[in-house]
């Protein structure tokens, strides 16, 4: 993808902000020279054009800089967790009021087999088998902006079972081979337990096979969740009262479609767009399922299945399972759609600062790189917000535009300026009613 070059004035402001962020987030680095190389790397991620490799960040003819950066990123033993935790706390206190923790998968295709965690594996996001690394980010997300604060790197079986491969990559003894969804849930549990953040609903997409694990693991820790599921996932419902024997089991799509007469119509604004959208929602109470390989820990837990139609859709197309039962459907829907905000910020901010560009082979180096790229992402967004500028190119105008590109006067010959239209907040519900 094309990498934009920052204007000189913006570049200076971002560099000054990076100096501030170094003092805020990197206090855990014991040595001044480490903090200095963090500053060099962050500025490189923001200002370097092209791929954000260590060589490109160091620049031509600067072999000593390249070696020092290589040492700092790939070999230095500094702990990335305190940096990520400080970033998350700062964002929650000052930059935004996050509405959710959104799990965003990240696939990094590779040509070789030496990068840590790489392997040929089926990737649902690509719909095919690829030679790649599979990672995941935990993002603090609001309607206005989103920020990655924690990362997981999925390790296929050979990376944890083959001793030589494990040693070469520096994989810690505590690391295990889990699925991407299990890795993400474990990261969420660690954040909830020790990061001293206010718990927010966890929003993520979950495959049918992983759903029981995710529901059980998050539910046991009283963590609210909104899990996007496939319409084919079987759900249990009913079983209460003399006239409703059961429980019954049916695909989520069939259960939601049977309740189409109860749909609510929600008009809202898509993230990154100015035009409105219409979605029809309905819901049904269901009972949780447990993993097949172990008995249920207790009685079934009541959950809510939410389904959505597009305005012209004949069948429901999106489905979520949640343990949040005290919010209107429109609010649950907007929580679920924060995945769109994260996808937008990932493409327009996080990728340009090189989140996928690390070419090293070590487990430690990968985590150091994505940690610094997350801080660079925050610097880009916070710098734009502090000066009242949009952090992305503005979308098409919503008003009537005259030949010179300015707004037309309210009547011919008038010179009175036309006030700009009230901005639409992405993800904002404009109207909700029963259909």
C-alpha positions in Angstrom: 0.0 0.0 0.0 1.1 3.6 -0.5 2.8 5.3 2.4 2.0 8.9 2.8 4.7 11.5 3.7 3.9 13.8 6.6 4.0 17.6 5.9 7.0 19.2 7.6 4.9 21.0 10.2 3.0 17.8 11.2 6.2 15.8 11.3 7.7 18.2 13.8 4.6 18.1 16.0 4.6 14.3 15.9 8.3 14.2 16.9 7.6 16.5 19.8 4.7 14.3 20.9 6.9 11.2 20.6 9.3 12.8 23.1 6.4 13.2 25.6 5.2 9.6 25.0 8.7 8.3 25.6 8.7 9.8 29.1 5.2 8.5 29.8 5.4 4.9 28.5 9.0 3.9 28.6 9.9 4.5 32.3 10.3 0.8 32.7 13.3 0.7 30.4 16.2 0.9 32.8 18.8 2.7 30.7 18.7 6.1 29.0 20.3 4.7 25.8 17.4 2.3 25.5 14.9 5.1 25.7 16.9 7.0 23.1 16.8 4.0 20.7 13.0 3.8 21.3 12.8 7.4 20.2 14.8 6.8 17.1 12.7 3.8 16.2 9.4 5.6 16.8 10.4 8.5 14.7 11.5 6.1 12.0 8.1 4.3 12.0 6.4 7.7 11.6 8.7 9.5 9.2 10.4 6.8 7.0 8.8 6.3 3.6 8.3 2.8 2.3 8.6 -0.4 4.3 9.4 0.2 8.0 12.3 -2.2 8.3 15.3 -1.6 10.6 17.5 -1.0 7.6 15.2 1.6 6.2 14.7 3.3 9.5 18.5 3.5 10.1 19.1 5.0 6.6 21.8 4.4 4.1 25.4 4.6 5.3 24.5 4.2 9.0 25.6 0.7 9.8 26.3 1.5 13.5 22.7 2.9 13.8 21.3 -0.2 12.1 23.3 -2.5 14.5 22.2 -0.6 17.5 18.5 -0.7 16.4 18.9 -4.4 15.7 20.2 -5.0 19.2 17.5 -2.9 20.8 14.6 -4.5 18.9 15.7 -8.2 18.5 18.0 -8.9 21.4 17.6 -6.4 24.2 15.6 -8.1 27.1 13.3 -5.2 27.9 9.8 -6.1 28.9 7.1 -4.9 26.5 4.1 -5.5 28.9 4.7 -2.4 31.1 4.9 -0.2 28.0 1.6 -1.6 26.6 -0.1 -1.3 30.0 1.1 2.4 30.4 -0.2 3.1 26.9 -3.6 1.6 27.7 -4.0 3.5 31.0 -3.0 6.8 29.4 -5.5 6.4 26.6 -8.3 5.4 28.9 -7.6 8.5 31.2 -6.9 11.2 28.7 -7.4 10.4 25.0 -10.8 8.8 24.9 -13.4 7.0 26.8 -13.2 3.5 25.1 -16.5 1.7 24.7 -15.1 -1.7 24.1 -12.0 -3.9 23.8 -12.0 -5.0 20.2 -10.0 -8.0 19.0 -8.7 -7.5 15.5 -6.9 -10.4 13.7 -3.8 -9.6 11.8 -2.4 -11.9 9.1 1.2 -11.4 7.9 2.1 -13.4 4.8 5.7 -14.6 4.5 7.8 -16.0 1.8 10.1 -18.2 4.0 9.9 -20.4 7.1 12.3 -18.7 9.5 10.1 -15.9 11.0 8.7 -16.9 14.4 5.3 -18.4 14.2 5.2 -18.7 10.4 3.6 -21.8 8.9 1.2 -23.0 6.2 -2.2 -22.7 7.8 -5.8 -22.0 6.8 -6.7 -18.4 7.5 -10.5 -17.6 7.8 -9.8 -13.9 7.1 -8.3 -14.8 3.7 -10.5 -17.8 3.0 -7.5 -19.9 2.0 -4.3 -21.6 3.2 -1.3 -19.3 3.4 2.2 -19.3 4.6 1.9 -16.6 7.3 2.0 -15.5 10.8 -1.3 -15.1 12.6 -1.5 -12.4 15.2 -4.2 -10.5 17.1 -4.5 -7.0 18.5 -6.6 -5.9 21.5 -7.8 -2.4 20.7 -9.4 0.3 22.9 -12.2 1.5 20.7 -14.7 4.4 20.7 -16.8 5.8 17.9 -14.2 8.4 17.1 -10.9 6.5 17.3 -9.3 3.2 18.2 -5.8 2.2 19.5 -4.0 -1.2 19.7 -2.7 -1.8 23.2 -1.9 -5.5 23.4 -0.8 -8.1 20.9 -0.7 -11.9 20.6 1.3 -14.0 18.2 -0.1 -17.5 17.5 2.5 -20.3 17.6 1.7 -23.4 15.5 2.6 -26.7 17.1 6.1 -27.1 15.7 7.2 -23.8 17.2 6.6 -25.0 20.7 7.3 -28.7 20.3 10.6 -28.6 18.4 13.3 -27.6 20.9 15.8 -26.3 18.3 13.2 -24.0 16.6 12.0 -22.8 19.9 15.5 -21.9 21.1 16.5 -20.1 17.9 13.4 -17.9 18.0 13.8 -17.2 21.8 10.3 -18.4 22.6 9.7 -18.4 26.3 9.0 -21.6 28.2 5.6 -20.3 29.2 4.4 -19.9 25.6 1.9 -22.5 24.3 0.3 -23.4 21.0 -3.2 -22.1 21.1 -5.7 -21.0 18.5 -5.8 -17.3 17.6 -9.1 -17.0 19.4 -7.8 -18.7 22.5 -4.7 -16.5 22.4 -6.9 -13.4 22.2 -9.1 -14.5 25.1 -6.0 -15.2 27.3 -4.7 -11.7 26.5 -8.1 -10.2 27.5 -8.0 -12.2 30.8 -4.5 -10.9 31.6 -5.6 -7.3 30.9 -8.7 -7.6 33.0 -6.7 -9.2 35.9 -3.6 -7.0 36.2 -3.8 -3.9 34.0 -6.1 -1.9 36.3 -8.4 -0.8 33.5 -12.1 -0.4 33.6 -13.6 -3.6 32.1 -15.2 -3.0 28.8 -17.2 -5.3 26.6 -15.0 -7.6 24.5 -16.0 -7.5 20.8 -14.6 -10.2 18.5 -15.4 -12.6 15.8 -15.4 -16.3 16.8 -15.6 -19.5 14.8 -18.2 -22.2 15.7 -15.6 -24.5 17.2 -14.1 -21.7 19.5 -17.4 -20.3 20.7 -17.9 -22.5 23.8 -14.4 -21.8 25.0 -14.8 -18.1 24.5 -18.2 -17.9 26.2 -17.1 -20.0 29.2 -13.7 -18.3 29.7 -15.0 -14.7 29.5 -18.2 -15.5 31.4 -16.3 -17.1 34.3 -14.4 -13.9 34.8 -17.6 -11.7 34.5 -16.3 -10.0 31.4 -19.0 -8.7 29.1 -18.8 -9.7 25.5 -20.3 -9.3 22.1 -19.2 -12.2 19.9 -19.8 -12.2 16.1 -20.8 -15.8 15.0 -21.7 -17.5 11.8 -25.4 -18.1 11.1 -24.8 -21.8 11.0 -23.8 -22.1 14.7 -26.3 -24.2 16.6 -28.0 -22.5 19.5 -30.2 -23.9 22.3 -33.4 -22.1 23.3 -36.7 -22.6 25.0 -37.4 -25.2 27.7 -39.3 -23.0 30.1 -42.9 -23.7 31.1 -45.4 -26.5 30.4 -46.1 -25.3 26.8 -42.4 -25.0 25.8 -40.8 -28.4 26.2 -37.2 -28.5 25.3 -34.7 -27.0 25.0 -34.6 -26.9 21.3 -31.6 -26.5 19.0 -31.5 -24.8 15.7 -29.0 -22.8 13.6 -28.8 -19.2 14.7 -30.0 -18.0 11.3 -33.2 -20.0 11.5 -34.0 -18.8 15.0 -33.5 -15.1 14.2 -35.4 -15.4 10.9 -38.4 -16.9 12.8 -38.6 -13.6 14.7 -38.6 -11.2 11.8 -42.0 -9.8 12.8 -40.3 -8.4 15.9 -37.6 -6.4 14.1 -36.5 -2.9 15.0 -35.2 -0.5 12.4 -32.1 1.4 13.3 -30.8 4.3 11.2 -27.1 4.9 11.9 -23.9 6.3 10.3 -21.1 3.9 9.2 -17.6 4.4 10.3 -15.6 6.4 7.8 -18.6 7.5 5.8 -21.1 10.3 5.9 -24.2 8.7 4.4 -26.7 6.9 6.6 -27.4 3.2 6.8 -30.5 1.3 7.8 -30.3 -2.0 9.7 -33.1 -4.2 11.0 -32.5 -6.0 14.4 -34.1 -8.6 16.4 -33.0 -10.9 19.3 -33.7 -14.1 21.1 -32.8 -15.5 24.4 -30.6 -18.6 24.2 -28.7 -20.9 26.5 -24.9 -21.2 26.6 -23.1 -24.2 25.3 -20.0 -25.7 26.8 -16.9 -27.3 25.3 -17.5 -30.9 24.2 -14.4 -32.3 25.9 -15.4 -31.4 29.5 -18.7 -31.2 31.5 -20.6 -28.1 32.1 -19.4 -26.2 35.2 -22.9 -25.4 36.3 -26.4 -24.6 35.0 -26.9 -23.1 31.6 -26.2 -19.3 31.4 -28.8 -17.2 29.6 -27.4 -15.3 26.7 -28.8 -13.1 23.9 -28.6 -13.9 20.2 -28.8 -10.7 18.1 -29.4 -10.8 14.3 -29.3 -8.1 11.7 -30.7 -7.6 8.2 -29.7 -4.9 5.7 -32.7 -2.8 4.7 -33.3 -4.8 1.4 -32.1 -8.2 2.7 -34.5 -11.1 2.6 -32.5 -13.1 5.2 -30.5 -12.0 8.3 -26.8 -11.7 7.4 -25.0 -10.9 10.7 -25.2 -12.6 14.1 -23.8 -11.9 17.6 -24.0 -13.7 20.9 -23.7 -11.5 24.0 -24.1 -11.8 27.8 -25.1 -8.1 28.0 -28.8 -8.2 28.7 -29.5 -4.6 30.0 -28.8 -2.5 26.9 -31.1 -1.6 24.0 -30.5 -3.6 20.8 -29.2 -0.4 19.0 -26.5 0.0 21.6 -25.4 -3.6 21.3 -25.3 -3.3 17.5 -23.1 -0.2 17.7 -20.7 -2.0 20.1 -20.5 -4.8 17.5 -19.8 -2.3 14.7 -16.8 -0.9 16.5 -14.9 -3.6 14.6 -15.4 -1.4 11.5 -13.8 1.5 13.4 -10.8 -0.7 14.2 -10.5 -2.0 10.7 -10.5 1.6 9.4 -7.8 2.8 11.8 -5.8 -0.3 11.2 -5.7 0.3 7.4 -5.3 4.1 7.5 -2.9 4.6 10.5 -1.5 1.3 11.9 -0.4 -0.2 8.6 1.3 3.0 7.4 3.4 3.0 10.6 4.6 -0.5 9.7 2.7 -2.8 12.0 3.3 -5.7 9.6 6.8 -4.8 8.4 9.0 -6.5 10.9 11.5 -8.8 9.2 13.3 -10.3 12.2 13.0 -13.9 13.3 12.8 -13.7 17.1 9.7 -13.8 19.3 11.1 -10.9 21.4 11.8 -8.8 18.4 8.3 -9.2 17.0 6.7 -8.1 20.2 9.1 -5.2 20.6 8.3 -4.0 17.1 4.5 -4.2 17.4 4.7 -2.5 20.8 6.6 0.5 19.3 4.3 0.5 16.2 1.3 0.8 18.6 2.9 3.8 20.3 3.5 5.3 16.8 -0.1 4.7 15.9 -1.2 6.5 19.1 1.2 9.4 18.3 -0.3 9.8 14.9 -3.9 9.9 16.2 -3.2 11.9 19.3 -1.2 14.5 17.3 -4.0 15.0 14.8 -6.7 15.2 17.5 -4.8 17.7 19.7 -4.6 20.1 16.8 -8.2 19.6 15.7 -7.3 18.0 12.4 -8.8 14.8 11.0 -6.3 12.0 11.1 -7.4 10.7 7.7 -8.4 12.4 4.4 -11.9 13.8 4.7 -14.6 12.0 2.9 -16.9 13.5 0.2 -18.9 16.5 1.2 -22.5 16.0 2.2 -23.9 19.3 1.2 -24.6 20.8 -2.2 -21.4 22.1 -3.8 -21.1 25.0 -6.2 -18.8 25.2 -9.3 -15.9 26.7 -7.3 -16.1 24.0 -4.6 -17.7 26.1 -1.9 -21.2 25.8 -0.5 -23.9 27.5 -2.4 -25.7 30.5 -0.9 -29.2 29.9 0.4 -30.8 31.9 -2.5 -29.5 33.5 -5.7 -27.3 36.6 -5.1 -27.0 36.1 -1.4 -23.6 36.5 0.1 -24.6 35.2 3.6 -22.4 32.2 4.3 -24.1 28.8 4.7 -23.3 27.2 8.1 -21.7 23.8 7.7 -23.9 20.8 8.3 -23.7 19.2 11.8 -21.1 16.5 11.6 -22.3 12.9 11.9 -20.6 10.9 14.5 -19.5 7.5 13.0 -21.5 4.7 14.6 -24.1 7.1 16.0 -27.7 6.0 16.0 -29.9 8.7 14.4 -33.3 7.0 14.9 -34.7 3.8 16.2 -38.3 2.6 15.9 -40.4 -0.6 15.5 -41.1 -1.9 12.1 
